[in-house]
Amino acid sequence: MRFSLIAFGAFIAGAVASPTLRNVVHEKRDSAPAEWNRMTKPHPRTAIPVRIALTQRNLHEGEGFLLEVSDPRSPKFGQHWTAKQVAETFAPSEETVDAVKYWLTSAGITPDRVSQSQSLNWLVFDSTIEEAEELLKTEYHVYKHENGQPHIGCDSYSIPEAVRDHIDFITPTVHFDTKIVRPKLQDPNFKKREIIGGAAKSIREPGSGSLPKLGAIDINIQGIITQLEQCDEFITPDCLRALYEFTNGVSDNPKNSYGIVEYTPQSYLQGDLNLFFANFSPPLVGMSPKLDSIDGGATQTTMEGFQYNGESDLDLEYAMTLVYPQKVTLYQTGDFVEGASFNNFLDAIDGSYCTFEGGDDPTQDATYPDPFPGGYTGPENCGGYAATNVISTSYGYNEADLTPFYEMRQCAEYMKLGLQGVTVLYSSGDYGVAGNGGQCIGANGTYNNGTSGMFNPSFPSTCPYVTAVGATQVKPGFNVAANILPTQIVNAEMACETVIFSGGGFSNVFAMPSYQSAAVDGFLTNHPPPYGADRFNTSGMSRGYPDVSADGANYVIAVDGSFSLVYGTSASSPVFGSIITLVNEARIDIGKGPVGFLNPTLYANPSVLNDITMGGNQGCGTPGFMATTGWDPVTGLGTPNFPKLLALFLGLP
């Protein structure tokens, strides 16, 4: 699906004027999303809850604030903010709240009908369809999903020009990020169902395009456990240590922390961890990650198989092994019935996010207590869990799956986490320039079969406040053992072209951040892609991704009682996060703080990464982009060089 974005890639604020000025279109949808069909008009007296998300103060200065503590040239580098500082800086202004309330009153919505959140971020009132249509100068329709689920929405809506700068978005309107009620996971036929691509595709579901891909199964690992000759065919922890020149950690400093995020029913099996550890990290046998159960999240064992255990087994087997003896925190998010979204996770580590910008979208994000039978009956977790220094997530949406304002709200939260010294990593996707499952965007704005159309960037990777991690592979035939010297090992990799292709490209929502402009301009000037605006955002002003990369092919993992090979940026992100956790360990051990938001430092010092100059990320019926000298939208700045990264960050305040 495609949106006409009225305010491109930024949150804006303006002066209040009389709300009697002309109305302007605030959000507009070009077409209904995949799997939805417009049906009839609802009855004019149908009641709906209208929710108005208010803009926040100082958000337009967020990048500047973040650069102050993240740019290595800044005298304030490393002086991260407290949660209280963040909340006070971005609270909405009284002017904004008063302006929107005045508009509602002048339109006949009396003050006694309007309630607002404790933080003043959200205004809510009940309305009839007839009244909402008049207020928003729109026309509502009932839409029906292919599974029969209804939804009330519109194609566009308008608000007075004078309050436009004070409102981020209103629901229900153009937001079709509806959480589709899928067949219950206990259904024995669930595994056999085809997971159809589209706006409502859940990140947690078996078959989701963001999960790792399975290769050879029941492989014999004898002879490859510690040997490096076959790293081009079998990636093990020792292969990664050789490629990126690092060793195990040396301490379990309580001030250091590393978190892996998983979404139920995706779950690890302790037997798989033990099998992997027995062969690759014996001291860890019998050990589990520290569990932070968010919204009823549990390490379920009811449904087993690669589609349920592959992601979590991969993430934890490698993260726990690579950072040992440092402990790893598992953020298991969502219950077995309803699941959860990225927003539900963010709510749990930052209670203020539950109400920020009007709070979560109940049509997209899980609502707790779970209203479905057998679900989690406790309250939604708003705060209560600490953010680890590094957080790695191996799931993702297509940018076109969600509305721009929904994505901007979430992206602003990643900026706030960066201000507090948290490194947020996301895998960039496994389908090259295409979206999850290989989907591309057709001329009418809907997804096609992936053989043509516009490139389909990933989210949250396109958010400029996360570090997006792409995928590489060891070059076929490259013998790591015979080329172990630092001058040799830097030439070991190319962009991943085995089973998966590194997700990369340019955002259709987010503007290019200043820290990236020189690198991206260099790519577009020196290596201009052979495509026009019918393929990707050619403005030269949009966020490019990924930022970095790490190996994403031929990983040996223990899953469901035996060893298999898996592929994906699902592996790349936790590996990169492990290396940053080891950098944090060294900084913390000498009294310094965690590195926090990485991107400004990495773009200012690209030589601390191994530049990848071979391979591409095909998709949408094209070769995609090509890896080349410097930053490129395939492997970013390159793969980690631990000795150089360590020296750089130890030299910073």
C-alpha positions as CSV (number, residue, x, y, z in Angstrom):
1,M,0.0,0.0,0.0
2,R,1.1,3.6,-0.5
3,F,0.4,6.8,1.5
4,S,0.6,10.4,0.4
5,L,2.8,11.7,3.2
6,I,1.8,15.3,4.0
7,A,4.8,16.1,6.3
8,F,7.8,14.2,5.0
9,G,10.0,12.5,7.5
10,A,9.8,15.1,10.3
11,F,7.6,16.2,13.2
12,I,6.8,19.8,13.0
13,A,5.4,22.4,15.4
14,G,3.8,25.8,14.7
15,A,2.0,28.7,16.2
16,V,-1.7,28.5,17.2
17,A,-4.1,30.6,15.1
18,S,-7.8,30.8,15.1
19,P,-9.2,27.3,14.2
20,T,-11.7,28.9,11.8
21,L,-9.1,28.8,9.0
22,R,-9.5,26.5,6.0
23,N,-9.3,22.7,6.4
24,V,-6.3,20.9,4.9
25,V,-5.8,17.2,4.1
26,H,-3.8,15.7,7.0
27,E,-3.4,12.1,5.9
28,K,-4.4,10.3,2.7
29,R,-4.4,6.7,1.4
30,D,-4.1,6.0,-2.3
31,S,-5.6,2.5,-2.1
32,A,-6.8,-0.1,0.4
33,P,-4.1,-2.4,1.7
34,A,-3.7,-6.0,0.5
35,E,-6.4,-8.4,1.6
36,W,-8.9,-5.6,2.4
37,N,-12.0,-4.7,0.3
38,R,-14.2,-1.7,0.7
39,M,-17.8,-2.8,1.3
40,T,-20.7,-0.5,2.5
41,K,-21.1,2.7,4.4
42,P,-21.7,2.3,8.2
43,H,-24.9,3.5,9.7
44,P,-24.6,7.2,10.5
45,R,-25.4,6.6,14.2
46,T,-22.7,3.9,14.6
47,A,-20.6,4.8,17.6
48,I,-16.8,4.9,17.2
49,P,-14.0,6.0,19.6
50,V,-12.0,8.9,18.1
51,R,-8.4,9.1,19.2
52,I,-6.2,12.2,18.6
53,A,-2.5,11.9,18.9
54,L,-0.9,15.2,19.8
55,T,2.5,16.3,18.6
56,Q,5.3,16.5,21.1
57,R,7.4,19.5,22.1
58,N,11.0,19.6,20.8
59,L,10.8,16.4,18.6
60,H,12.2,18.4,15.7
61,E,15.3,18.9,17.8
62,G,15.6,15.2,18.6
63,E,18.4,14.5,16.1
64,G,20.4,17.4,17.4
65,F,20.1,16.3,21.0
66,L,21.1,12.8,20.0
67,L,24.1,13.9,18.1
68,E,25.3,15.9,21.1
69,V,25.8,12.7,23.0
70,S,26.7,10.4,20.1
71,D,28.9,12.3,17.7
72,P,32.6,11.6,18.6
73,R,33.4,15.2,17.8
74,S,31.0,16.5,20.4
75,P,32.3,17.7,23.8
76,K,29.2,16.1,25.3
77,F,29.9,12.6,23.8
78,G,28.8,9.9,26.2
79,Q,26.9,12.2,28.5
80,H,23.6,10.3,28.2
81,W,20.3,11.6,29.5
82,T,18.2,10.2,32.3
83,A,14.6,9.0,31.6
84,K,13.4,12.0,33.5
85,Q,15.3,14.4,31.3
86,V,13.8,12.7,28.2
87,A,10.2,12.9,29.5
88,E,10.5,16.6,30.5
89,T,12.1,17.6,27.2
90,F,9.5,16.1,24.9
91,A,6.2,16.6,26.8
92,P,3.5,18.3,24.7
93,S,3.1,22.0,25.2
94,E,0.1,23.5,26.9
95,E,-0.5,25.5,23.7
96,T,-0.9,22.3,21.7
97,V,-3.4,20.7,24.1
98,D,-5.4,24.0,24.3
99,A,-5.5,24.5,20.6
100,V,-6.9,21.0,19.8
101,K,-9.4,21.2,22.6
102,Y,-10.6,24.6,21.3
103,W,-11.1,23.2,17.8
104,L,-13.2,20.3,19.2
105,T,-15.3,22.7,21.3
106,S,-15.9,25.0,18.4
107,A,-17.0,21.9,16.3
108,G,-19.6,21.0,18.9
109,I,-17.6,18.4,20.9
110,T,-18.2,19.6,24.4
111,P,-15.4,19.5,27.0
112,D,-17.2,16.9,29.2
113,R,-17.0,14.4,26.4
114,V,-13.2,14.6,25.9
115,S,-10.8,12.7,28.1
116,Q,-7.0,12.9,28.0
117,S,-4.1,10.8,29.1
118,Q,-2.2,11.7,32.2
119,S,0.7,12.9,30.1
120,L,-1.6,15.0,27.9
121,N,-0.5,13.1,24.8
122,W,-3.8,11.7,23.8
123,L,-7.3,13.1,23.5
124,V,-10.2,10.6,23.3
125,F,-14.0,11.0,22.8
126,D,-16.8,8.9,21.5
127,S,-18.5,10.0,18.4
128,T,-21.1,8.8,15.8
129,I,-20.0,8.2,12.2
130,E,-22.1,11.2,11.1
131,E,-20.4,13.5,13.6
132,A,-16.9,12.3,12.8
133,E,-17.4,12.7,9.1
134,E,-18.4,16.3,9.6
135,L,-15.5,17.0,12.0
136,L,-12.9,15.4,9.7
137,K,-14.5,16.3,6.4
138,T,-14.4,12.7,5.3
139,E,-16.5,9.7,4.4
140,Y,-16.3,6.4,6.3
141,H,-16.7,2.9,4.9
142,V,-16.7,-0.6,6.3
143,Y,-13.8,-2.6,4.9
144,K,-13.7,-6.4,5.1
145,H,-10.5,-8.5,5.4
146,E,-10.3,-11.8,3.4
147,N,-10.9,-13.7,6.6
148,G,-14.1,-11.8,7.2
149,Q,-12.8,-9.3,9.8
150,P,-14.4,-5.9,9.5
151,H,-12.8,-2.5,9.9
152,I,-14.1,1.1,9.7
153,G,-11.9,3.6,7.9
154,C,-11.6,6.3,5.3
155,D,-9.4,7.3,2.4
156,S,-8.4,10.7,3.7
157,Y,-9.3,13.2,6.3
158,S,-8.9,17.0,6.9
159,I,-8.4,19.2,9.9
160,P,-8.1,23.0,10.3
161,E,-4.8,24.4,9.1
162,A,-4.3,26.1,12.4
163,V,-4.2,22.8,14.4
164,R,-2.4,20.7,11.8
165,D,1.0,21.3,13.4
166,H,-0.4,20.1,16.8
167,I,-1.9,16.8,15.6
168,D,0.2,13.8,14.5
169,F,-2.7,11.5,13.5
170,I,-6.3,10.6,14.3
171,T,-7.9,7.2,14.4
172,P,-10.0,5.5,13.0
173,T,-9.1,7.0,9.7
174,V,-6.5,5.8,7.1
175,H,-4.7,3.5,9.5
176,F,-5.3,-0.1,8.4
177,D,-2.5,-1.5,10.5
178,T,-5.2,-3.8,11.8
179,K,-4.1,-6.7,14.0
180,I,-5.7,-9.6,12.1
181,V,-7.1,-12.4,14.2
182,R,-5.4,-15.5,12.8
183,P,-6.3,-19.1,13.4
184,K,-5.4,-20.2,16.9
185,L,-1.9,-21.6,17.2
186,Q,-3.3,-24.7,18.8
187,D,-5.0,-25.6,15.5
188,P,-3.2,-28.6,14.1
189,N,-3.7,-27.3,10.6
190,F,-2.0,-24.0,11.4
191,K,1.5,-25.1,10.2
192,K,0.0,-26.0,6.8
193,R,-1.6,-22.6,6.2
194,E,0.0,-20.3,3.7
195,I,0.9,-17.0,5.4
196,I,-0.3,-14.4,2.9
197,G,1.7,-11.2,2.6
198,G,0.2,-7.9,3.3
199,A,-0.2,-5.0,5.7
200,A,-1.4,-7.2,8.7
201,K,1.4,-9.8,8.5
202,S,2.5,-10.6,12.0
203,I,6.2,-10.6,12.9
204,R,5.7,-13.6,15.2
205,E,3.9,-16.0,12.9
206,P,5.5,-19.2,11.5
207,G,6.3,-18.5,7.9
208,S,6.9,-14.8,8.5
209,G,9.4,-13.4,5.9
210,S,11.6,-11.9,8.6
211,L,12.4,-15.2,10.3
212,P,15.6,-17.1,9.3
213,K,15.7,-19.5,6.4
214,L,16.5,-23.2,6.9
215,G,19.2,-24.9,4.8
216,A,20.7,-28.4,5.2
217,I,19.4,-30.4,8.2
218,D,20.8,-33.1,10.4
219,I,24.4,-32.1,9.5
220,N,27.5,-33.8,11.0
221,I,29.4,-31.2,12.9
222,Q,32.4,-33.4,13.7
223,G,35.5,-31.8,12.2
224,I,34.1,-28.3,12.0
225,I,33.7,-27.4,15.7
226,T,37.0,-25.6,16.0
227,Q,38.4,-25.8,12.5
228,L,38.4,-22.8,10.2
229,E,39.1,-24.3,6.8
230,Q,35.3,-24.7,6.0
231,C,34.0,-21.3,7.2
232,D,32.7,-20.6,3.7
233,E,30.3,-23.6,4.1
234,F,29.8,-23.8,7.9
235,I,29.8,-20.8,10.2
236,T,30.6,-21.5,13.8
237,P,31.5,-19.2,16.7
238,D,35.2,-19.7,16.1
239,C,34.7,-18.7,12.4
240,L,33.1,-15.4,13.6
241,R,35.9,-14.8,16.1
242,A,38.5,-15.3,13.3
243,L,36.6,-13.1,10.8
244,Y,36.1,-10.2,13.2
245,E,39.3,-10.7,15.3
246,F,37.7,-11.0,18.8
247,T,37.8,-13.4,21.6
248,N,35.5,-14.3,24.5
249,G,34.6,-11.6,27.1
250,V,36.6,-11.6,30.3
251,S,34.0,-10.3,32.9
252,D,30.4,-10.4,33.9
253,N,30.2,-6.8,35.0
254,P,26.7,-6.1,36.4
255,K,26.8,-2.7,34.7
256,N,27.0,-4.3,31.3
257,S,24.0,-5.9,29.6
258,Y,22.8,-7.4,26.3
259,G,19.2,-8.0,25.4
260,I,17.6,-10.2,22.7
261,V,14.0,-9.6,21.8
262,E,11.7,-12.5,20.8
263,Y,7.9,-12.6,20.1
264,T,5.8,-15.5,21.3
265,P,5.3,-18.2,19.9
266,Q,8.9,-17.9,18.7
267,S,10.8,-19.6,21.6
268,Y,14.0,-21.4,22.4
269,L,14.3,-25.0,23.6
270,Q,16.7,-25.5,26.5
271,G,17.6,-28.9,25.0
272,D,18.8,-27.1,21.8
273,L,20.8,-24.6,23.8
274,N,22.5,-27.4,25.7
275,L,23.3,-29.4,22.5
276,F,24.9,-26.3,21.0
277,F,26.8,-25.3,24.1
278,A,28.1,-28.8,24.7
279,N,29.9,-28.6,21.3
280,F,30.7,-24.9,21.0
281,S,30.7,-23.4,24.6
282,P,30.8,-26.1,27.3
283,P,30.7,-23.7,30.3
284,L,27.2,-22.6,29.2
285,V,25.6,-26.1,29.3
286,G,22.5,-25.9,31.5
287,M,22.5,-22.1,31.5
288,S,19.5,-20.1,30.2
289,P,19.1,-16.4,29.4
290,K,17.7,-14.1,32.1
291,L,14.0,-14.0,31.3
292,D,12.0,-10.7,31.2
293,S,8.4,-11.8,30.5
294,I,6.5,-9.0,28.8
295,D,2.7,-9.1,28.5
296,G,2.6,-12.8,29.4
297,G,5.6,-13.8,27.2
298,A,6.7,-17.3,27.9
299,T,9.2,-19.8,26.5
300,Q,6.5,-22.1,25.1
301,T,7.1,-25.7,24.2
302,T,3.6,-26.6,23.0
303,M,4.5,-26.0,19.3
304,E,7.9,-27.1,18.2
305,G,9.7,-27.1,14.9
306,F,12.0,-24.8,13.0
307,Q,9.2,-22.2,12.4
308,Y,8.7,-21.9,16.1
309,N,12.2,-22.4,17.5
310,G,14.7,-21.5,14.7
311,E,14.8,-17.7,15.4
312,S,15.2,-17.9,19.2
313,D,17.6,-20.8,19.1
314,L,19.8,-19.0,16.6
315,D,19.8,-15.7,18.4
316,L,20.5,-17.1,21.9
317,E,23.0,-19.8,20.9
318,Y,25.3,-17.3,19.3
319,A,24.7,-14.3,21.6
320,M,25.2,-16.2,24.7
321,T,28.3,-18.0,23.3
322,L,30.0,-14.9,21.9
323,V,29.6,-12.6,25.0
324,Y,30.2,-15.3,27.7
325,P,30.7,-14.8,30.7
326,Q,28.4,-11.8,30.2
327,K,24.8,-12.7,30.8
328,V,22.1,-12.2,28.1
329,T,18.6,-10.9,28.8
330,L,15.7,-12.4,26.9
331,Y,12.8,-10.1,26.4
332,Q,10.1,-12.6,25.6
333,T,7.2,-10.5,24.4
334,G,3.5,-11.3,24.0
335,D,1.3,-14.2,25.1
336,F,0.6,-17.3,23.2
337,V,-2.8,-16.2,21.8
338,E,-2.5,-12.5,20.8
339,G,1.2,-12.0,20.6
340,A,2.8,-8.5,20.5
341,S,4.3,-5.8,18.4
342,F,7.5,-3.7,18.7
343,N,5.4,-1.1,20.4
344,N,4.4,-3.5,23.2
345,F,8.1,-4.2,23.8
346,L,8.9,-0.5,23.9
347,D,6.1,0.1,26.4
348,A,7.7,-2.4,28.8
349,I,11.1,-0.7,28.8
350,D,9.8,2.8,28.8
351,G,6.5,3.4,30.6
352,S,6.1,6.9,29.2
353,Y,5.9,5.4,25.7
354,C,2.5,3.8,26.6
355,T,1.0,7.3,26.3
356,F,3.6,9.1,24.1
357,E,2.0,10.5,20.9
358,G,-1.4,9.2,22.0
359,G,-0.2,5.8,23.0
360,D,-0.3,2.5,21.0
361,D,-2.7,1.8,18.2
362,P,-5.1,-0.9,19.4
363,T,-5.8,-2.0,15.8
364,Q,-2.1,-2.9,15.4
365,D,-0.6,-3.4,18.8
366,A,-1.7,-6.1,21.3
367,T,-4.1,-5.0,24.0
368,Y,-3.8,-6.5,27.5
369,P,-5.5,-8.0,29.4
370,D,-5.9,-10.3,26.4
371,P,-9.5,-10.3,25.4
372,F,-9.2,-13.8,23.8
373,P,-9.8,-17.1,25.6
374,G,-6.6,-18.5,27.1
375,G,-4.7,-15.3,26.8
376,Y,-2.7,-13.3,29.4
377,T,-5.1,-11.8,31.9
378,G,-2.6,-9.4,33.6
379,P,-2.3,-5.7,32.9
380,E,-0.2,-4.4,30.0
381,N,3.4,-3.9,31.0
382,C,4.0,-0.1,30.9
383,G,7.5,0.2,32.3
384,G,8.9,-2.2,34.9
385,Y,11.8,-3.6,32.7
386,A,15.2,-2.0,32.2
387,A,16.6,-1.4,28.8
388,T,19.9,-3.3,28.4
389,N,22.9,-1.4,27.0
390,V,22.5,-3.2,23.6
391,I,19.2,-4.5,22.2
392,S,19.1,-6.8,19.1
393,T,15.9,-7.6,17.3
394,S,15.9,-10.0,14.3
395,Y,12.3,-9.2,13.2
396,G,11.0,-6.5,10.9
397,Y,8.1,-5.1,8.8
398,N,8.0,-3.7,5.3
399,E,8.0,0.1,5.6
400,A,4.8,0.0,3.5
401,D,3.0,-2.2,6.0
402,L,2.5,0.6,8.4
403,T,1.5,4.3,8.3
404,P,4.2,6.9,8.2
405,F,2.9,8.5,11.4
406,Y,2.9,5.2,13.2
407,E,6.5,4.6,12.1
408,M,7.6,8.2,13.1
409,R,6.2,7.7,16.6
410,Q,8.1,4.5,17.0
411,C,11.3,6.0,15.5
412,A,11.1,8.8,18.0
413,E,11.3,6.3,20.8
414,Y,14.5,4.8,19.4
415,M,15.9,8.3,19.4
416,K,15.0,8.6,23.1
417,L,16.6,5.3,23.9
418,G,19.8,6.5,22.1
419,L,19.7,9.6,24.3
420,Q,19.8,7.3,27.3
421,G,22.8,5.3,26.0
422,V,21.1,2.3,24.5
423,T,22.3,0.7,21.3
424,V,19.4,-0.5,19.2
425,L,20.1,-3.0,16.4
426,Y,17.6,-4.4,13.8
427,S,18.2,-6.9,11.0
428,S,17.7,-5.3,7.6
429,G,15.8,-8.1,5.9
430,D,16.5,-11.1,3.7
431,Y,15.1,-10.3,0.3
432,G,17.4,-7.7,-1.1
433,V,15.6,-4.6,-2.3
434,A,12.3,-6.5,-2.0
435,G,10.2,-6.7,1.2
436,N,9.4,-9.7,3.4
437,G,8.6,-12.7,1.3
438,G,10.0,-11.0,-1.8
439,Q,7.1,-8.5,-2.1
440,C,7.5,-5.4,-4.2
441,I,5.1,-2.4,-4.7
442,G,3.0,-2.3,-7.8
443,A,1.9,0.8,-9.7
444,N,-1.4,0.9,-7.8
445,G,0.4,0.9,-4.4
446,T,-0.4,-2.7,-3.5
447,Y,2.1,-5.6,-3.2
448,N,2.8,-7.8,-6.3
449,N,4.6,-11.1,-6.7
450,G,8.0,-9.6,-6.5
451,T,9.1,-9.8,-10.2
452,S,8.6,-6.1,-10.9
453,G,7.6,-2.8,-9.2
454,M,9.1,-0.4,-6.7
455,F,11.7,-1.6,-4.1
456,N,10.1,-2.3,-0.7
457,P,12.3,-1.0,2.2
458,S,12.3,-2.4,5.7
459,F,11.1,-0.9,8.9
460,P,12.5,-0.2,11.6
461,S,15.7,-0.4,9.7
462,T,14.9,2.8,7.9
463,C,14.5,4.7,11.1
464,P,17.6,6.9,11.4
465,Y,18.0,6.2,15.1
466,V,18.6,2.5,14.9
467,T,21.6,0.6,13.5
468,A,20.4,-1.6,10.6
469,V,22.5,-4.7,10.1
470,G,22.8,-6.3,6.7
471,A,24.3,-9.7,5.7
472,T,27.6,-10.9,4.2
473,Q,29.0,-14.4,3.6
474,V,32.5,-15.8,3.4
475,K,33.5,-15.9,-0.2
476,P,33.2,-19.4,-1.7
477,G,36.5,-21.2,-1.5
478,F,38.1,-18.7,0.9
479,N,40.1,-20.6,3.5
480,V,40.0,-18.6,6.8
481,A,42.6,-20.9,8.4
482,A,45.1,-20.2,5.6
483,N,44.4,-16.4,5.5
484,I,44.2,-15.6,9.2
485,L,46.5,-12.5,9.2
486,P,44.7,-9.2,9.7
487,T,45.7,-8.0,6.2
488,Q,44.2,-11.2,4.7
489,I,41.1,-11.7,6.8
490,V,39.6,-8.3,5.8
491,N,39.1,-9.7,2.3
492,A,37.2,-12.8,3.4
493,E,33.7,-11.6,2.8
494,M,31.2,-10.5,0.1
495,A,27.5,-9.5,0.2
496,C,25.4,-12.5,1.0
497,E,24.1,-14.2,-2.1
498,T,23.4,-17.6,-0.7
499,V,19.8,-18.4,0.1
500,I,19.2,-14.8,1.2
501,F,20.1,-11.3,0.0
502,S,21.0,-8.5,2.3
503,G,18.1,-6.1,2.8
504,G,19.0,-2.5,1.8
505,G,17.9,0.6,-0.1
506,F,16.3,3.9,0.6
507,S,13.4,5.0,2.8
508,N,10.1,6.3,1.5
509,V,9.3,7.9,4.9
510,F,12.4,9.1,6.7
511,A,14.8,11.9,5.6
512,M,18.5,11.3,5.4
513,P,20.2,12.0,8.8
514,S,23.1,14.4,8.8
515,Y,25.6,11.9,10.1
516,Q,25.0,9.8,6.9
517,S,24.8,12.5,4.3
518,A,28.5,12.4,3.1
519,A,28.6,8.6,2.8
520,V,25.3,8.3,1.0
521,D,26.0,11.3,-1.3
522,G,29.3,9.6,-2.1
523,F,27.6,6.4,-3.2
524,L,24.9,8.2,-5.3
525,T,27.6,10.4,-7.0
526,N,30.3,7.8,-7.6
527,H,28.2,4.7,-8.1
528,P,24.8,6.0,-9.4
529,P,22.2,3.1,-9.5
530,P,20.8,2.3,-12.9
531,Y,17.2,2.8,-11.8
532,G,14.7,5.6,-11.9
533,A,12.0,6.9,-9.6
534,D,9.8,4.0,-10.6
535,R,12.1,1.7,-8.7
536,F,13.3,3.6,-5.6
537,N,13.3,7.0,-3.9
538,T,15.8,8.8,-6.1
539,S,15.5,12.2,-4.2
540,G,18.9,11.8,-2.7
541,M,17.4,13.1,0.5
542,S,16.1,9.9,2.1
543,R,17.6,7.6,4.8
544,G,19.8,4.8,3.3
545,Y,20.2,1.4,5.0
546,P,21.8,-0.8,6.2
547,D,24.4,0.9,8.3
548,V,26.7,-2.1,8.9
549,S,26.7,-5.8,8.2
550,A,27.9,-9.2,9.6
551,D,27.9,-12.7,8.3
552,G,24.4,-14.1,7.6
553,A,25.0,-17.4,5.8
554,N,25.6,-21.1,6.7
555,Y,25.2,-20.8,10.4
556,V,25.4,-24.0,12.3
557,I,22.7,-24.1,14.9
558,A,21.1,-26.7,17.1
559,V,17.3,-26.8,16.5
560,D,14.8,-29.5,17.5
561,G,17.5,-31.9,18.6
562,S,19.9,-31.8,15.7
563,F,22.2,-29.5,13.8
564,S,21.1,-27.5,10.8
565,L,22.3,-24.6,8.6
566,V,20.3,-21.4,8.7
567,Y,20.6,-18.1,6.8
568,G,19.5,-14.5,7.4
569,T,20.2,-11.1,8.8
570,S,18.5,-12.7,11.8
571,A,22.0,-14.0,12.5
572,S,23.8,-10.8,11.5
573,S,22.1,-8.5,14.1
574,P,22.8,-10.5,17.3
575,V,26.4,-11.2,16.2
576,F,27.1,-7.4,15.6
577,G,25.3,-6.8,19.0
578,S,27.6,-9.3,20.7
579,I,30.7,-7.5,19.4
580,I,29.4,-4.1,20.6
581,T,28.6,-5.7,24.0
582,L,32.3,-6.7,24.3
583,V,33.3,-3.2,23.4
584,N,31.0,-2.0,26.2
585,E,32.6,-4.5,28.6
586,A,36.0,-3.0,28.0
587,R,34.7,0.6,28.4
588,I,32.7,-0.2,31.6
589,D,35.7,-2.1,33.1
590,I,37.7,1.2,33.0
591,G,34.9,3.4,34.4
592,K,33.4,4.6,31.1
593,G,29.8,4.2,30.0
594,P,28.2,2.2,27.2
595,V,28.7,3.5,23.6
596,G,25.0,4.2,23.0
597,F,23.9,5.2,19.5
598,L,26.6,3.9,17.2
599,N,25.9,5.5,13.8
600,P,27.5,8.9,14.1
601,T,30.7,7.4,15.4
602,L,30.8,4.7,12.7
603,Y,30.1,7.0,9.8
604,A,32.8,9.4,11.1
605,N,35.3,6.5,11.3
606,P,34.4,4.0,8.6
607,S,37.9,2.5,8.7
608,V,37.0,0.6,11.8
609,L,34.8,-1.6,9.6
610,N,35.8,-4.0,6.9
611,D,34.6,-2.6,3.6
612,I,32.7,-5.1,1.5
613,T,33.0,-4.5,-2.3
614,M,31.5,-7.6,-3.9
615,G,28.0,-8.9,-4.4
616,G,24.5,-7.4,-4.6
617,N,21.0,-7.5,-3.2
618,Q,18.7,-8.5,-6.1
619,G,15.0,-8.2,-6.0
620,C,11.9,-6.9,-7.8
621,G,13.2,-8.4,-11.1
622,T,16.4,-6.4,-10.9
623,P,20.0,-7.1,-9.7
624,G,19.3,-4.6,-6.9
625,F,22.2,-2.5,-5.7
626,M,25.8,-3.5,-5.7
627,A,28.4,-3.5,-2.9
628,T,31.2,-1.1,-3.7
629,T,33.9,1.0,-2.1
630,G,32.6,2.9,0.9
631,W,29.0,2.9,2.1
632,D,26.5,1.1,-0.1
633,P,22.8,0.0,0.4
634,V,23.8,-3.6,0.5
635,T,26.3,-4.0,3.3
636,G,26.4,-0.5,4.7
637,L,29.9,0.6,5.9
638,G,31.0,-3.0,6.3
639,T,31.6,-5.7,8.9
640,P,33.1,-5.3,12.3
641,N,36.9,-5.1,12.9
642,F,37.0,-5.6,16.7
643,P,40.5,-4.4,17.4
644,K,39.8,-1.1,15.5
645,L,36.4,-0.7,17.1
646,L,37.8,-1.3,20.5
647,A,40.6,1.2,20.1
648,L,38.3,3.8,18.8
649,F,35.7,3.6,21.5
650,L,38.2,3.2,24.3
651,G,39.7,6.5,23.1
652,L,36.4,8.3,23.4
653,P,35.1,9.8,26.7
